[in-house]
Amino acid sequence: MGLQDYMTERCVLHCGPQNMTLEKFDQMILSTWQDDPSCFALRDVLIYELVVLIEDQEVHHDKLAVLHNQIGSTHSWSWTPYLALECASHSVRISLRYNNRTSPWTQEKTLPGRGASKKPQVFPRDKVFEVGRHGNFCCIMPAGAVFNKMYMSGYNNSNMKTRKINNQTYVLTVLLDQPSNNSCTNVICQTSDYGACAYIGYRPDDRDLQCETQDLESVDCLWTVGKELPKRQLSTEYQLNGSDCPNGSKGRCSQRIQEVGERTWTLTAKNNLGKRELTDRADLMKRVHMFAPEGVSASAVNARNVTLSWRWKVLRYSNLNITCQVNVSHFETNTMSEIFGVGLLSVVVTDLIPNWTYNVAVRCGTTEHFWKWSNWSASVNFHTRGDVPDALDVWMQARDNQTVIIWKEPQSNESHGDILEYEVSWTENAERERLNKTKVDHNFLSVSLTLDPTEEHIVTVSARNINGSSSPTTIVIPRRKSDITNVETDGIIGSDGGFNLSWSVSSAASCGYVVDWCPASENCRVEWLKVPPNVTNTRVFSKSFKAGVRYSLSVYACTNRAPVFLERREGYTEEKRIEDSLFQSLKWNQRDSDVEISWEPVPLRNQPAFIYGYVLYVDNNNNKVLSVSTDDPKASSLTATNLNINTYTFTVKAKTAAGEEGTTTITATLNSLTDNLIEIVCVSLVAVFGLLSLVTILCFRHWSCIKHKVYPPIPTPVLRDKWLTTGENRCHHLRVDQFPHSEADVMDVPELHKPGAPVNDYVIQNVSAHTQTEKGYYNQPVRNCIPQPSSAIHPPLRSLFPNPLYSLTMVPGYQWCSSGPEPQGGTHLERSSDGYQPHSEAERSSVNQTEVRPDSPISCVSTYILLPQSPQ
């Protein structure tokens, strides 16, 4: 061995660590020692190796380098064990390495653990742990006690593991993946009576430091506070540029400033797990965060504008260029407006609704070097004055021969006060200036007018409240050139309780479009909406929409004159299932071997869905025979052909988008063709028998009348002229057969003759009261005459003259034909200057003295008999 090696060995053995100590310092192991500087050169470097043992098991190995300038001083080393010092004994060994020589582990110090007690003990207690790390806890059992379990509250077994390190000590290792709440987390050994409390949290993680000024004399730094930690063991302390921040936990710290200009602000946050520093560099005069305006009030309130005023908390704001925002709200509507100026103290808010309640608030900020808005001021309420109503939304509806003018009820923000009445005026046509006017009570929203359908009419409607009348709304009523109720309609499918309606562009729509709608099955009041120009689609929705009701939607073009009808759609917002027994009037009719099933058209009110056609099913004892269908929704019958004689069940269903619905059945038994023929023959025989019976009864009654000579009485003729005694007239007897309108119906009637013309060898003088002129015609008796009534009864006249003998009127010029002496008694009439006068008995005797022979000519009374004229 050389001298150098000897000296090295001697230094290692005799000049190594000396006076070693080992002590506990806040759950850390602290070891100190010294070395002899006389053994080492000035430029030497010493390496000390340290080993930590827990219950004689090596758990840690470390090295410490000592430079030449540190040789001879006291050296210290510390280490924090993973296990609490109370849980087990901790030993430290040290050795020296010098010039590749290492001394033996000659120095060793031990810290004993806590001994056993009468009850279980858990360590460490009230220790702070960081989330995401592993925590180790020990349970020291009393001597002779049996260990059962050890766990941490709120954790499952997958995150915990228990092991034994000596006879009385057990160690629990837990992965700490969740922080403690406001209190600690309990570690339990055996039962809840024995345990310890652990605080689990985070290092400070505050962020986003920003410094500004509000009063232009101090700095206000704000930041985002990190995760919330248990207050007892993990409270965070804050400092701003080395000065404490009492309210740092709220994320705010203020300090007075002596100088202006750009500078750096440093925030330090520290807790038991670590610390964090945040910095911000700024010129505070460019970061002015103003205070909110104070004392905001409405100083002048009008119908459509209001003046707001306020004051500032900091007088120096009056020198700043300021931008303010005014938030005007009513119900759920907010309107924001901005104003600019130096030291603003007031603003005028316009475009308000008359007779309306508003709420306003104001906030401001610097215009130059804008930093952020101030807080909103305290809000203030005000109510505007009233005004005349807004113009009405007017539309029209044609009903039969009347035109209904309708308008929407003004909302509260449109009426500007209670509506008193409506005024409707109209012209007879578009060319006239004369107006017709009528007043309508405020409870009504329509008026019916009877207008000339061939003319255009201009109608205006206005509303009146206590402040006056609104601007009139004008609508032009078009001529009714055609009935648009019969136009073809297209279907539309509703969605989400309404309709998405679109249409083609119309060049006539100079002021937009109007869409109105109404249930298609009712004569109801339409609803409508107006669409701006260049927009050809809209969403149609109404609170009155109901599922299963078909609605008719019409589109009109708004023009400078009358609206122009464009198109019509019909549809349902939501189709519903058609209930069974849809066809209430189902009927059947057999035609040979075919059966026609018919029904009345289904009313729209009974159609909760579109019907696309019908299906007829024919069943025989639940066996389907055939089916017939049609795609015509207007069909009202279907025919099943070539059916056998049997009983069938006929089922009719309506085809809808959801399938076949509205099932209605009828049962019918078919008759054979022979049965039908027998029925026809029987009916014919009964009809013939009845006709013959009627003819027989009539003939029998007629024969009975002839047999028993039953005739109606003949009235006494009325004589209107005196008897003609000069000359004899030959007369034909009036003969009437029993059959009307035959050639045997011969009756001689008066003929027209000129005065003085010979008739049957006689010249008749002008004695008739019916003579017209000298050359005219007059009624004159001819040789034809009516036989004088006798005791013999003649058959009555038939219908050629309707009962003539019941109303005979005697007119001068006709004669009774006589074949014997004149009946005695009675009074005869003779014309005188004053009329007819009665003859004396002597005169009558002289007339009747001549005996009439059987072969003498028949004497006639010159008197006309006027027969009643036929109604034809």
ABEGO torsion letter per residue (X at the ends): XBAAAAAAAAAAAAABBBGBBBBBBGGBBBBBBBBBAAABBAABBBBBBBBBBBGGBBABBBBBBBBAAABGBBBBBBBBBABBAAABBBBBBBBBBBGGBBBBBABBBBBBBBBBBABBBBOBBGBBBBBGBBBBBBBBBBBGBBBABBBBBGBBAAABBBBBABAABBBBBBBBABBBBABBBBBBBGBAABEBBBBBBBBBABBGBBBBBAAGABBBBBBBBBBBBBAAAABBBBBBGGBBBAAAAAGBBBBBBABBEBBBBBBBBBBAAEBBBBBBBBBAAABBBBBBBBGBBBABBBAABBBBBBBBABAAAAABBBBBBBBBBBEABBBBBBBBEBGBABBBBBGBBBGBBBBBBBBBBBABGBABBBBBBBBBBBBBBBBBBBBBBBBBBBBEABBBBBBBBBBAAAAGEBBABBBBBBBABAABABBBBBBBBAABABBBBBBBAABBBBBBBBBBBAAEBBBBBBBBBBBBABBAAABBBBBBBBBGGBBBBBBBBBAABAAEBBBBBBBAABBBBBBBBBBBBGBABBBBBBAABBBGBBBBBBBBBBBABBBBBABBBBBBABBBBBBBGABAABBBBBBEABBBBBBBBBBAAABABBBAEBBBBBBBGGBBABBBBBABAABABBBBBGBBBBBBBBBBBBBBAAEBBGBBBBBBBBBBAAAAAAAAAAAAAAAAAAAAAAAAAAAAAAAAAAAAGBBBBBBBBBBABBBBABEBBBBBBBBBBABBGBAABBBBBBBBBBBGBBBGGBBBBBABAABABAABBBBBBBABBBBBBBABBBBBBBAABBGAAAABBBBBGBBBBBABBBBBEEBBBBBBAAEBBBBBAAAAAAAAABBBBAABBBBBBBBBBBBBBBAX
